[in-house]
Every structure is written in structure tokens, then in C-alpha cells.
Amino acid sequence: MQDQATDPADLRGDCERCFGLCCVALPFAASADFAIDKQAGKPCPNLGDDHRCGIHAKLRTEGFNGCTVYDCFGAGQKVSQITFGGRDRRTGSREDARRMVEVFPVVRQLHELLWYLTEALTLPAARPVHADLRRMLTKTEELTLRSPEELAALDVGAHRQEVNVLLLRTSDLARAGIGGRKKNRRGADLMGARLKGADLRGATLRGAYLIAADLTGADLRGADLIGADLRDADLTDVDLTGAFFLTQPQLNAARGSAGTRLPGSVTRPVHWTAQL
């Protein structure tokens, strides 16, 4: 029987159905990623009355690289259209506006977990835990549908730990069939590391710091990349075929080329083409 998983389209941000929640709820600090400071709950000055970004086409040139690599995993439209029933921060009450700021990050975390669980169910090697994964997927989806008050009080960290137990088991099963000695680089500090041409087939890079690492031509087939920090990592000609738990925001934060081979769960970032 084919597994029924959450529609991947529901786990990608759809700004047309969102009220610019990421531009309001999330804080950021002036840095290489953001041109200005912004507090949580304060609308970005670039956010228009139509809930759209006024500089969307030139975010990178205006110093807002961080916005171009972000994705809410579909939490924005869930909170806007379902949790608050289409009431935005202006048409709803003051309490609604306050709750939106609290709830959006919670639902974003839950939707990220939905992404991982949905991908785990596509991995044939993880079939021994598919039943548990389906149950956890259903439980997580049900959590996203709770009231604003319930979501604000939710211990999402505890739920993430429950999910992580299954994802770890999934990773072990998925990588078991990959030949050779599989490297364990979980949580490793590999910032700026020279890994050109490295054989990382079936490696676990969970939570590894790969900021600005040179991975040119490396072999990451079947690697576990959950939580790996790929900001400014060079993925030129890297083979990521079969790599799993790699999200679009991770990939958007990296540099790559036309020769970078990607798993089907992600798409080639537009700015990679601009770099060529």
C-alpha cells in the first residue's frame, strides 16, 4: 500500500495566501544578511499595505539576503487562513495581532517537522518505521490545527524530541544500505573546511557547521543533512543524489552550480544561475 503523506505543496511558503507574517513576527539584526535591525512583532519597513515586500525583486542588492533564503514551510498561509480564519493584524483584534506573533514561529517549527516526516515516508529503506512515521505525521498535523491559545502554550520542543527519535531511526535505516565506511560528522565544526572531492556517501552531517566550507565536487549521496548549516558553503559540482532531510532554506543559503546534482525534494536556487 502506498503511503499517504502531506502534500509537499502545502509545506512551501505561499505568499499569496499569507499576510506577510514572517515580515512582522520574526526579528532580525543588522548584519551581512539584513540591512537593518527589526524587533519581533514590528512590521518590516519594506512591507506594503498589501502584505507584499516592496523590494522583493532586489532584496539581495538592498542587503536583505536573509529574506531570500527563508521559507516558512507553509506555516504562513496556515496561520493566516486557518488559525486566524483570514483575519490579518489590521482587520482582527489587537489580541489577534499579538497572538499571530506568538503562534507563527510555533507553527513554522511544526511545519518543518511535517516536511521531515513526509520525506521520511518516501524512503523505502525506512519502511520498518513507516507506521510510526504516519502516526507522528497525523499527530503533528493535528497540533497545527489547534487554537491560537493552545498553540501559544504548546511545548514544541518536547514534540520535536519525539519526532527526532523517529528521524534518527529513519536515518540509520536509510544509510545502512550505502556501501563503504560512513562518516559521523554529527554536530561537527567544519566551518571553512577544505572538503573538496571528499567522500561523504552515507555520512551523517546532522547539525554540522559547514559555513563557508569548500565541498566542491564532494560526494554526498545518501547523506543525512538535517540541521546542517550550509550558509555560503560551496556546493559546486557536489553530488547530493539521494541525500535526505535537506531543506530548501539550507540550499538557498549555499552556493552551487549547474553541475550540482540535487535530490528531488528541493529545487535549484535561482541565485545560483545568477552566479554563473
C-alpha positions as CSV (number, residue, x, y, z in Angstrom):
1,M,0.0,0.0,0.0
2,Q,1.3,3.4,-0.9
3,D,1.9,5.8,2.0
4,Q,-0.3,8.8,2.3
5,A,1.8,11.8,3.2
6,T,1.2,15.5,3.5
7,D,1.1,17.3,0.1
8,P,4.6,18.8,-0.3
9,A,2.9,21.9,-1.9
10,D,1.3,22.7,1.5
11,L,4.8,22.7,3.0
12,R,6.2,25.6,1.0
13,G,5.5,29.2,1.6
14,D,2.7,30.7,-0.4
15,C,2.9,34.5,0.0
16,E,-0.4,35.0,-2.0
17,R,-2.3,33.4,0.9
18,C,-0.2,34.9,3.8
19,F,-0.4,38.3,5.5
20,G,3.4,38.8,5.5
21,L,3.7,37.1,8.9
22,C,7.5,36.4,8.5
23,C,8.0,40.1,7.8
24,V,6.2,41.0,11.1
25,A,6.7,38.2,13.6
26,L,10.4,37.5,13.2
27,P,13.2,39.6,14.5
28,F,16.5,40.2,12.7
29,A,19.7,42.2,13.4
30,A,21.8,44.3,11.0
31,S,24.4,42.0,9.5
32,A,25.5,40.5,6.3
33,D,22.0,39.1,5.9
34,F,19.9,42.1,6.9
35,A,20.5,45.8,6.3
36,I,18.6,46.9,9.4
37,D,17.5,45.8,12.9
38,K,13.9,44.8,13.4
39,Q,12.1,43.6,16.6
40,A,9.7,40.7,16.7
41,G,6.2,41.9,16.1
42,K,7.3,45.1,14.3
43,P,6.5,45.1,10.6
44,C,9.5,45.4,8.3
45,P,9.5,48.9,6.7
46,N,9.6,47.2,3.3
47,L,6.2,45.5,3.9
48,G,3.4,47.2,2.0
49,D,-0.3,47.5,2.9
50,D,-1.0,44.6,0.5
51,H,1.2,42.3,2.7
52,R,3.8,42.2,0.0
53,C,7.5,43.1,0.0
54,G,8.2,46.4,-1.7
55,I,11.8,45.4,-2.6
56,H,11.2,41.7,-3.4
57,A,12.9,41.9,-6.8
58,K,16.1,43.5,-5.3
59,L,16.4,42.0,-1.8
60,R,20.0,40.9,-2.4
61,T,21.2,44.2,-3.8
62,E,19.4,46.0,-0.9
63,G,21.2,44.0,1.7
64,F,18.4,41.5,2.7
65,N,20.0,38.2,1.7
66,G,18.4,36.6,4.7
67,C,15.0,37.1,3.3
68,T,15.9,35.3,0.0
69,V,16.9,32.1,1.8
70,Y,14.0,31.9,4.2
71,D,11.0,29.6,3.8
72,C,8.2,29.1,6.3
73,F,7.4,25.6,5.2
74,G,3.8,26.7,4.5
75,A,3.2,28.0,8.1
76,G,2.4,31.5,6.9
77,Q,-0.7,30.5,4.9
78,K,-1.8,28.0,7.6
79,V,-1.7,30.7,10.4
80,S,-3.2,33.3,8.1
81,Q,-6.1,31.3,6.6
82,I,-6.8,28.6,9.1
83,T,-5.6,29.5,12.6
84,F,-7.0,33.1,12.3
85,G,-9.6,32.4,9.6
86,G,-8.4,35.1,7.2
87,R,-8.2,37.9,9.8
88,D,-5.0,39.9,9.4
89,R,-3.3,42.0,12.0
90,R,-5.3,45.1,10.9
91,T,-8.8,43.6,10.4
92,G,-8.5,41.4,13.5
93,S,-8.4,42.5,17.1
94,R,-5.3,43.7,18.9
95,E,-5.2,40.4,20.7
96,D,-5.2,38.6,17.3
97,A,-2.2,40.6,16.2
98,R,-0.3,39.8,19.4
99,R,-1.2,36.1,19.1
100,M,-0.1,35.9,15.5
101,V,3.4,36.9,16.5
102,E,3.4,34.2,19.2
103,V,1.8,31.5,17.1
104,F,3.6,31.8,13.7
105,P,7.1,30.6,14.9
106,V,5.4,27.6,16.6
107,V,3.5,26.6,13.5
108,R,6.6,27.1,11.5
109,Q,8.5,24.6,13.6
110,L,5.6,22.1,13.3
111,H,5.6,22.5,9.6
112,E,9.3,21.9,9.4
113,L,8.7,18.6,11.2
114,L,5.9,17.8,8.8
115,W,8.4,18.3,6.0
116,Y,10.9,15.8,7.5
117,L,8.2,13.3,8.3
118,T,6.7,13.5,4.8
119,E,10.2,13.0,3.3
120,A,10.9,10.1,5.6
121,L,7.8,8.3,4.3
122,T,9.2,8.4,0.8
123,L,12.3,6.5,1.8
124,P,11.8,2.8,1.0
125,A,14.6,1.7,3.4
126,A,12.6,3.3,6.3
127,R,9.6,1.1,5.7
128,P,10.1,-0.7,9.1
129,V,9.1,2.6,10.8
130,H,6.6,3.9,8.3
131,A,3.6,3.1,10.5
132,D,5.2,5.1,13.4
133,L,6.0,7.9,11.0
134,R,2.4,8.1,9.7
135,R,1.1,8.3,13.3
136,M,3.5,11.0,14.1
137,L,2.7,12.9,10.9
138,T,-1.0,12.8,11.8
139,K,-0.3,13.9,15.4
140,T,1.9,16.8,14.2
141,E,-0.7,17.9,11.6
142,E,-3.4,17.9,14.3
143,L,-1.2,20.1,16.5
144,T,-1.0,22.7,13.7
145,L,-4.8,22.9,13.7
146,R,-5.2,23.9,17.4
147,S,-6.5,27.2,18.6
148,P,-4.2,30.2,18.9
149,E,-4.2,29.9,22.7
150,E,-3.3,26.2,22.5
151,L,-0.6,26.8,20.0
152,A,0.9,29.6,22.1
153,A,1.1,27.3,25.1
154,L,2.4,24.2,23.2
155,D,5.8,22.7,24.2
156,V,7.0,22.4,20.6
157,G,10.5,21.4,21.9
158,A,9.1,18.3,23.6
159,H,7.2,17.3,20.5
160,R,10.4,17.9,18.4
161,Q,12.2,15.4,20.6
162,E,9.5,12.8,19.9
163,V,9.8,13.3,16.2
164,N,13.6,13.3,16.3
165,V,13.7,9.7,17.8
166,L,11.9,8.5,14.6
167,L,14.0,10.6,12.3
168,L,17.2,9.2,13.8
169,R,15.9,5.7,13.2
170,T,14.9,6.7,9.7
171,S,18.4,8.0,9.1
172,D,20.1,4.7,10.3
173,L,17.9,2.6,8.1
174,A,18.3,4.9,5.0
175,R,22.1,4.9,5.3
176,A,22.6,1.3,6.2
177,G,22.4,0.2,2.6
178,I,25.1,2.5,1.4
179,G,28.4,0.8,1.0
180,G,31.8,1.9,2.4
181,R,32.7,3.4,5.8
182,K,30.1,6.0,6.7
183,K,31.5,9.1,8.4
184,N,29.9,10.5,11.5
185,R,30.1,14.3,11.4
186,R,27.1,15.0,13.6
187,G,27.4,18.5,15.1
188,A,30.9,18.8,13.8
189,D,32.6,22.2,13.4
190,L,33.5,22.2,9.7
191,M,33.4,26.0,9.2
192,G,35.6,26.9,6.3
193,A,36.7,23.2,6.0
194,R,38.5,22.1,2.8
195,L,36.4,19.2,1.8
196,K,36.9,19.4,-2.0
197,G,36.2,16.0,-3.5
198,A,35.5,14.4,-0.1
199,D,33.8,11.0,0.0
200,L,30.8,11.7,2.3
201,R,28.5,9.0,1.0
202,G,26.0,8.0,3.7
203,A,27.6,10.3,6.2
204,T,25.6,11.9,9.0
205,L,26.0,15.6,8.9
206,R,23.2,16.3,11.3
207,G,23.7,19.8,12.8
208,A,27.2,20.1,11.4
209,Y,28.6,23.6,10.9
210,L,29.6,23.8,7.2
211,I,29.6,27.6,6.9
212,A,31.8,28.6,4.0
213,A,33.1,25.1,3.7
214,D,34.6,24.1,0.3
215,L,32.7,21.0,-0.8
216,T,33.5,21.3,-4.5
217,G,33.0,18.0,-6.2
218,A,32.3,16.2,-3.0
219,D,30.1,13.0,-2.9
220,L,27.2,13.4,-0.5
221,R,25.0,10.7,-2.0
222,G,22.7,9.3,0.7
223,A,23.9,11.7,3.4
224,D,21.8,12.9,6.3
225,L,21.8,16.7,6.2
226,I,19.1,17.5,8.8
227,G,20.0,20.8,10.5
228,A,23.4,21.2,8.7
229,D,24.4,24.9,8.4
230,L,25.3,25.4,4.8
231,R,25.5,29.1,4.7
232,D,27.9,30.2,2.0
233,A,29.1,26.6,1.6
234,D,30.5,25.9,-1.9
235,L,28.4,23.1,-3.4
236,T,29.8,23.4,-6.9
237,D,29.5,20.1,-8.7
238,V,28.6,18.3,-5.5
239,D,26.5,15.1,-5.9
240,L,23.6,15.2,-3.4
241,T,21.7,12.4,-5.1
242,G,19.7,10.6,-2.5
243,A,20.7,13.0,0.3
244,F,17.8,13.4,2.6
245,F,16.4,15.9,5.2
246,L,17.9,18.7,3.0
247,T,15.5,21.7,3.0
248,Q,15.2,24.5,0.5
249,P,16.3,27.1,3.0
250,Q,19.6,25.2,3.6
251,L,20.2,25.0,-0.1
252,N,19.2,28.6,-0.7
253,A,21.9,29.7,1.8
254,A,24.6,27.8,-0.1
255,R,26.4,28.4,-3.4
256,G,26.2,25.9,-6.2
257,S,26.4,25.4,-9.9
258,A,24.7,23.8,-12.9
259,G,26.7,20.7,-12.1
260,T,25.4,20.3,-8.6
261,R,23.2,17.2,-8.5
262,L,20.2,17.6,-6.3
263,P,17.6,15.3,-4.7
264,G,14.1,15.6,-6.0
265,S,12.8,17.2,-2.8
266,V,14.4,20.5,-3.5
267,T,14.9,22.9,-6.5
268,R,17.9,24.7,-7.8
269,P,18.1,28.2,-6.3
270,V,17.6,31.0,-8.8
271,H,20.5,32.9,-7.5
272,W,22.9,30.0,-8.4
273,T,22.1,30.7,-12.0
274,A,23.0,34.4,-11.5
275,Q,26.4,33.4,-10.1
276,L,27.3,31.6,-13.2
